[in-house]
Amino acid sequence: MSMHLPSDDPVSERNATRPWLARLLWMWTGLALITFLVMLTHRSDVPRLWGRYSLSVGLILAALLAAVIAGAVISYQLRQPSRQAQVVRFLTQLRMRRWFTPVALAITGLLLAGLWVFFLGNHLLTYAALRLFLAATLILGALALLFGGNGETRTWTKLPIIGSLVLLLAVLGWGTLATYPAMYNSDEAFVFSMARNLLETGHTNPTIYRHSYPQNFGWAGVWTQLMAAWLALSGYSFTAGRAFIYVAGWVALVLLAYTTRRLYDSPTAWLVLLLGAAAVLRLGYIRPDMLVTTYLALALFFFSLGQQTRRWWPHLLTGLAAGFCVDAAPLGYNLGLGFALFYLAEYIQHWRRERRIVWIPFWALVVGGSIGLGLYLLLRHGTTFPAGGTETMLGEHLSAIPRRLADGTWLQVIQEFIFTSVTGVPALCLGAVLGIGTALLVRSQADRLLLTLAATWLAAVALTYHYFPPFYLLHGLPVLILLAARGFTRGLSALIGASGAATDHPMPILCCSVLLTVWIVADVLALSRQTTLQDIVLLGDEIGDILPENAVIVASEPYYFGLLDHPAFVGGAIEGMLTTWHNLSAYEAWETISPDAIIFNETWPEPPRTNGLLDYLATHGYTLLRHYQTASYGRVELWVREVQSGMIPDGTLARH
């Protein structure tokens, strides 16, 4: 792929003549103002100022306000090209030094890594926003020092360097499948057991909750069949399940890279791979959400193919892939709706220009979307849902829209969306903000599509979701990735002051890629210090050596991956499901399950020790066989119904 920064629109022409430093300072001042406003919402545990802020937060607020004022004043002063010329002359002298570029990159990388690993944290949105602003300051400052206002043309073909950075992140992700990100407590075992059960019995119910779910649980489709086929080749393990999701993510990234090269340019395509690698690494849970990313990437790929070939059939396939997003997420309809709204807007413009009712791309998309949705419904045929469960989810969400608008729930969901984006994929979040600004300014056809998809997705999230966990980012991840890569490359073009489509500026892209890679790796190191539940998987394996293979074991869901050779494993949430969905008492629920062993945890999540459960344990004479101390769950106790030969109990049942 060739390397050149694009400048084939009026925005680049204006950037070539305006003072670049003033523009950069205005951008930075805007970011500082946004951060200041976010920090105003902070509430300290021990307030000293105005009954709300601690002394340290007060100093931060004062520093941010001073930065906003100073940035505005200096930006105004630098409107005069003569004043900016003095700064440019100084920077030119520095750039002539051979040591300046590597030293500037090294210092910025160290500061960025230190900021991300040791400073503040992700537990509050205010601190996360402040840390994101400081990271943006370091990156923008370094690139401005190195390349600001430098519109000279240089040719450089060492593309393997950027490819090596992408490969580094890909290998990092593959090597940490079993430990990063931290296991999502119940969902990963739930989904894994569905695919395993489909492979072993032909049914799709989650085996860890088989007492409460029907045999053909309806949250299944092609994604379940694909995962089952993968497990048939790889064998059963937590790492194998994560690997399936990881490969699906990289299939999406390759499709997005080809799409980006068609819609924009090669540098943006490289950044798509770099930024996407971080997101796939961060959100690689064993859930079907990554398949939504793959389907959406496929839809965008066919859209770009239709733009390039001017044929009708890629638009048909665009609709099919967009409609099929519901296969992996029941609320994936919003992605198909986004494409439909964009094509409808283009159709209206076409009709106004040519006064012709027939516009093949629009009708091809509609037919393709109908086929995709129809395939999903066909694959769902014969499956069932628990009464009052997922079967009515879509209707319940849609009917709840007026209530959520009235009580302000939608604002809370948007806040959770922002918090998840800022803390989960910070580099992607910063780039997406720049990309939205770029799309609003340039408004090419591809930009308009991305904006429409982003707006539809966010509206659906706010109005139909009642919470926003990290993996929901995957539903619109290709849009975020394309916006972020677009924002960084166009931002670099504006920073350099480049014009002319043939201008080749690879070094800014390379240096930006290096800093982003450092940032991503530092983020991985910071988040990997959180609990991974890997000790629970190992403990499950140790407990499995004690208990018979056919023993019915009830425990928190992560133990499942250490007890894969015990097919009668039951998830700890089973009592609540039986009492809620089947109107059983807690005692009756445990009579239905009839466990041979129960694993209790000191801390959440643990099977609740309800009175019904305690009565059941006492009635059937369960014995404390082993106790362990873990980092994830504190004290762990193993209770068994029957002490077999060779088992030495640690104690007896005590009601508490």
C-alpha positions, 0 to 999 in steps of 0.5 A: 500500500502506498503511503500518502496523506490525503488532501483532496478536499477544500479543508486541506487547501485551507489548512495549507494557508492558515497558521497551523500553530494557532489551529493546533492551540485552538484545538488543544484549548477546546479539549482543555475546556471540555476536560475542565467542564467534566472535572467540575462534575467531580465530587471528592470523598473528603471535600475541602473546597466549596463542599465538593472538591479536595485540595488536589482536585481544586488545584487540577481545576485551577490548572485546567482553567489557567490552561484554557485562558492561556491557550485562548490568549496565545492562539489569538496572538498567533493569528499573525503569521509573523509571530508564528514564524518566530516559533517555526524558525526555532522548531526548524533549527531543532528538527535539523538535529539528527537526535531530535526526533528519536529523543522527542519520541522516546521522552513522549513515549516514557511520559505516556507510559508512565501516565497510563500505568501509574497516574490516576486511574479508570475508576471515575469518569472525571479522572479518566477524562483528565488522563485522556486529555493529558495523553492527547496533550503529549501526543499532539505536542510531540507531533507538533514539535516534530512535524508542525507546519512542515509541508515538504515532500519526502518519499519513504517506503519502509512500510514493514515498520508500521506492519511490525507495530500491527504484528506486535499488537496482534501477537500481544493479543494472541499471547494474552488470550487466557488472562486479558481482558479479565474474564466476564464473570458469567457470560463467557461460560454461558456462551461457551456452554451453548456452543459445546452443547450444540456440538455434543447434543445438537441442542443450543441450551446453555448446559450450565443452566440446563435446569432452567433453559429449554433444549433449543434456547433461542439466542442462537444462530450462525454464530453458535454453529461457527463457534461449535465448529471451531471448538470441534477443531481446537478442543474445549478450553477457555483459550480456544473460546477466546481464540475464536472471538479473536480470529473473528475480530481480525477478520473484521479488521482485514475487511475494514482495512480494504474498505478504508483503502477504497473509501479514503487512503492507505495511511488511514488503512494502516491506522485502522489495523493499529487502532482495531488491534487494540480494541479487539485485544481489549474486548475479546470476551467469549460472547457473540458481540464480536460477530456483530463487528464482523458482520458490520465490517462485511457490510462496510466492505461491500458498500465500498465495493459498490462505490468502486465498481458502480454495480448493484449487487454489492449494495444487495450484499451490504443490506444482507450483511447489515440485516444479518447483524441481528444473528449475533445481537438481537438489537443489532437491527439499529445497524441495518436501520442506519444503512437504510437511513443513509441510503434513503437520504441518498435516494432523496437527493438522487430523486431531487437531481434526476426526478427518477423514482428508480434508484437501484442501490437503495432497492438492492439494499432493502432487498438484501436487508430483508434477506439477511433478516429472513435468514436469521428468522429461518435459523431461529425457527424451532428455537424457544425462549424462557417464558417472559425472557429474551423472547419479549426483549425487543418488544420490552425495550421498544415499549420502554422508550417513552419511560426512558425519555421521561425519567432520564435513563437515556442520559445515564446510558449515554454517560455509561457509553462515554465512560466505557469508551474513555476507559476501555479504548482511550486511543480509539475514543480520542481518534473518534472525536477527531474523526467526527469533527473531520466528517462534519467538516468534509462530509464526503459520502463515506463520512456521511455514512459513518455519521449516520451509523454513529448517530443511529447506533448511539440513539438505539443505545440510549433509548433501548438499553438500560445499561452499557457493558464494555462488550456493547462497544463491539456493536458499532466498533467498525464505525469507531475505528474508521472515524478514529483512523480518519481523524488521526490521518486528517489531523496530521494532514492539517498539522503538516499543512499539506496540500496536493494529492501526490504529497507523500508524508510517511514519517508523521504517520509512522511517529503517530503509530509509534506513540499510539502503540506505546499508549496501547501497550501501556493501557494493556499493562495498566488493565492487566493488573486487575483480577483475571479470575485465572486463579479460579480456573486453576482452582476449578482444575484442582477441585476437579481432581478430587471429585468424580467426573460425573459429579453435579457441581454447583459453583460460580460460572468461571469455575466451569473453565477449570471443570470442563471435564465435568459435564454436569457442572451447574452455574451458581445463578441457577437457584434464582432462575428456578425460583423466578422462572419456574415458581419454585421455592429455594428448597425445591430448586435445590431438590431439582438440581440435587448437587453432589458438591457446591463451591462457595465464595467469600466474596461476590459472585457466590451462590446465595446461602438462602435459608432454603439452601441451608435447610437443604444442606442440613437435611442431606448432611453436606460436609465441608471437604476443603477450603482455599484462599484465593485472590479473586474470591477470598475464602473458597469452601467446597461442600460435598454430599458424600465423603468418599474413600480417600477424602479427608473433610476440613470440617462440618456444616455450620449454619451462619 
